[in-house]
Amino acid sequence: MQGFGEILDLLATGEYVSGEDLATRLGITRAAVWKQLKTLRELGYEIVASSGKGYLLQARPDRLYPWEVTKNLHTKVMGRHIEYYDRISSTNQRAKELLAESPVEGTLILAEEQTAGRGRLGRNWFSPPGSALYSTLILKPQLPPYDLPKLTLVAAVALSKTIARELHERPLIKWPNDLYLQGKKISGILTELSGELGRVEFLLLGVGVNVNQHPEDFPEEIREKAGSLRSILGKEEKISRSGLLRSYLQILEDEYFKALRKGFAETLAYCRQYSATLGRQVEVSDGERVLRGKAVMIEEDGSLTLEVESGARTRVFSGDVSLVGPDRPGKT
């Protein structure tokens, strides 16, 4: 999709700008200016024209257009190349298709709506249009295979920090891949690996975040468990999805490269401090068995230690976690 960042910057002064001035500053003809403005209106931008004054940008659409996301984005890698879709089967699936083209690290696939979004263990991910964040980043981590699962926790930490910074309330991390706010699930993370003969070439980092949905937007079967940032925090106005995504990309880049350089000690410490899992009675299913016990520690290798009814302890390296015990006070 063509970028419109430059002309939007010129229109974002809050004052009328003449077509002649726009053409001169953009180095294009007035006919080309008119064509860009016509396209922007079709994309949802409210631009008024006044004879003798020029053009005025009155409102921007709530869309994740690449030029909106990259405006004031200061990353070196994350989100420097973006593919945007109004509707797609899933961003992770599109990322897999791109791997044959050897994409640059940090390539970001965005969608307003997913028709076949997936969570862990192949579950469907509720993906309505225009109200959430659906994204996949293509990464090339130079890490041994045993460290790769910890990158899910890195993404969870980055997203928790982002929401705390932007909305002033800190979500808790439910090991290994979900975020909870005031007891409701607001985000899920899905990482997938691609490589040959034990060598991982790409890691796909898929993230879904419920941002602006109303409670009634969720299917009845998940309405009690899931929520959006806007509804949980009681926001009257919509939360800026592009602003939230921009902040996440910047924080994720810092957390990702810090983990590659220094290891995962800080990531794990954060997951322990702001955990929705530790101290809770849980059930963990890996598709073949179900373990029940108290979650007592996230270990240095990223695994979860459970204390079962007999008092014995066992480690879980992956699986689907259900919280079954009483909640504990969240930390801020």
N, C-alpha and C positions, 0 to 999 in steps of 0.2 A: 504493500500500500504506500502511495506517495506520501511524503512528509510535508506537513504544513506548519511546522514550528516557527519558521522565520516570519511568515505573514501574520500568524497569530500573535507573535511577540510585538509586531508593529501596531496591531490593533488593540493590544491589551493596556493601552494608556488611560482608558476611561474617557478619551476625547475622540472626536471625529478625525479621521485621517482621509485626505483626498486620494482619489484614484491615481492622480498624477504623481503624488508623493510616494504612494506605494510602489508604483511602477519604477520610479527613479531609484528608490532605495533597494528594490529587489533586482533591478537590472533586467526587467522584462517589459513587455508591452502592456498597455492598459487593457487590451483584449485578454491577455493572459491573466492579468489580475482579476478581471471579471469572471473568467472561467474558474479560477481558484476559489473565489468567493461563492460562486454558484455551487461548487462541489462541497465546500464547507457547510453551506446551508443544508444541503442534502444529507450531510453527516450529522446534523443535529445542532449546529452552532447557530445562535440567534444573532444575526448581523443585520442592522438596519442601515438603509441608505437615505441620505438627505441631500436634495439638490443644493449645490453651492457649499455644502459642508464636507461630504464624503461618506465614509463608512464608520460605523460604531459597533464594536463587539459587546453585546448585552449579556449573553449567557453562554456557558460551555455545556455540552451534554455530559451526562455521567457515563462516559465510555473510556475504555482502557486503550485508546489509540496510542500507538508507539510514541508519537511526538509529545503526547501529554505525559507519558511515563518518563521519558528521557529528559524532560524539561527540568533543569537544575539537578540532574542525576550526575553524581561525581565518582561513579565507580570506574575502575579500569577494565574490568572483565564482565561482571554480572550485568546482563541486560543491554550490552552495547550493540547487540544484533537481536532484533525482535521480529517474530512472525505473529501476526494478529489475525484472529478469526472471529467473525460474528457468531458462528455456530460450527461445531466440530464434534467428531465422535468422542475423542479425548485428547488432551494435550500430550499425555505420555505416549499415546499411539502415534501422534504426528512426530514426536521427538524420535521415536524408533525408526520411522521412515527416513528421517533426516540423517541418520547415522551413516548411511551409505555414501553420503556426500562429504564426510569428514568435517562436520561443522566446527566452528571455532568455539572454544570453551566460553561458557557464559551465555550461549545462545538461549533466548527465552521464547517460549511458545505461550501465547495468551489467547484466551477465548472468553467471549461473553456468555456462552452457553455450551455445555457438553451434553451430547445425547447418549453417551455410553461411558460416563465417568466411572472410575473404579477406585475402591479403597483396598486395604489389605485383604488377603485371602480371597480376592476376586469379587468382593462385595460391591454392589452398586453404590455410587456416590451421588447423592441428591444434588443436581446441578441446574437449577433454574436460571433463566436468562437475566443478565443485567444487575444482579444484586450481590454477587459474591466474587471472590478471586479464584480463578482456575488457571494455574500456570505450571509449566515444567521448564526447568533449567537443565542444560546439558553441560556436565562437568567432566573433567579429565584428571581426577585426583591421582597423584603419584604416591600411593600408599600400599602397604601389604594387604592382602585380602582380609586378614583378620581385623583390620582397623576400619574397613569400609562401612560396616553397619553403624559405626559411631557417627557417621555423617548425617544419619537421620536425626540424631540427638543435636547435632550442630544446627541443623535447620530449625528444630523445635526451639532451641535456645534463642536463635536469631529472631524468630517470630514472636516469642514471648517478650523479648526486649523491645521489639518494634512496637507492639501494642501498648506496653508500659510507657514508652516514651511518647507515643502519639495520643493515647487515650487515657493515660494516667491510672490504669488499673492493670495489674500483672496477671496474665493467665498462668495456670499451673500446668506442668507437663505430665501427662499420663504415659508412662513408659509403654512402648518405645516411640510412639509416633502421633499422639493426639495432644491437643491443647484444650483445657477446660477453663471456663470462666464462670464463677459463681455456680459451680456444680453442673454446668451444661457444656457439651462439646461444641466448640466453635471451629475447630480445624483438624484436618487429617493430613498426614504426610506419607507419600508412597515413593520409595526409592527402588529403582530397578537397575540391574547391572548388565553390561554388554561387553563381551570379549571372547577370546578363544584360548583354549589350552591353559586355563588357569590364570590368564593375564587379562585383567579388566582394562578395557580401553576407555569406556564411557560409563558414567553414572548419571541416570536420569532422576532428577529430584522434583517430584510432583507435589504441589501444595494446593490444597483447597481451603479457603477461609470463608466462613459465613459472615458477611459484613452488614448488609442492609435489609435482610429478610424480616418480615413480620412473623410472629408466631404462627399465624394461620397459613403461612406460605409452606410450612413444613408438612410432609405427610403425617397423618395422625399417629402412625406407629412409631415415629421418632420424635414427636412433638415434645414429649416430656424430657427427652434426653438431650436434644440438640437445641441450639439457639444461635442468634446472630449477635454481633457486637452492638449493633444499634439497639436491638430490642432489650438485651440484657442490661445495657448501660442507660436505657431510657432516653436515648437521643431523639429529639424531635426532627432535626435536620439529618439528611443523609451524610454518612461518613464518606470522605473522599477515598475511593478505591485506588485511584492512581497515586495519591499522596501516600497512602499506606503501603502500596507496593514499592514505590520509590524508596521509602525509608527502609523497608525490609531488604531490598537489594543491597543497599549500602551497608546495613548492619551484617547481613549474611556474608558479604565479601570480607569484611573484617574478621568475622568469626571463622570463616572457612580457611583463609590463609594463615590465620594465627594457629589453627589446629594443625595445618600442614607443617608449619615451622616448629611449633613448640610442643605438639602433642595435645591430648584431649583432657588434661587435668582440670582446666578451667571450665570446660564444657560439662564434665561430669559433676563438678562441684555445684554448678548452677542447677543441674537436673536434680541433685539431691536436695538442695535448699528449697527449690520451688517445685516440689513433686506433688502430684495428685495421687501417687501410687504408694509411696513409702508409708508404713504404719497402718495400711489398710488391709483388710481381708480381700483377697482377689481370687479369681479363677483365670487360669491361663490355658488356652487351647492352641495346640500347634497343628490341628487338623487330624491328629491321630489319637491324642490323649488329652485329658483335662487334669490339670494340677490345681489343688486348692490349698491356700495357706496365707500367711501374713507376709506381705512384701517388706523385707527388712533392710535391703541394701542394693544400690546400683553399684556394681563392682567396677574395677579399673578397666576391665575388658568390655564394659558396656552391658554385661549381662545383669539379670535381675535375680537376686537371691530370695527364695521363699522359705519360710519356716512352716512346715506342715504340722498337722495336729499332734503327731508323735513327738514333736520337738526337733526332728531332724531337719537339716537344711539342704536345699537343692537349688541349683542354678538353672535359669531359663535363658536361652540365648535368642529366642525369637518366639513370637506367638501373638495371639489376640487376647488382650487383658480385659476382664470385666471386673469392675469395682463392686464388691458385695458387702463390705463392712461400712460402719458409720463414717461419715466424712469428718475430716479434721479441719480446724480453722485454716483458711488460706493465708499466705504471707504476701505482703506488698512490698 
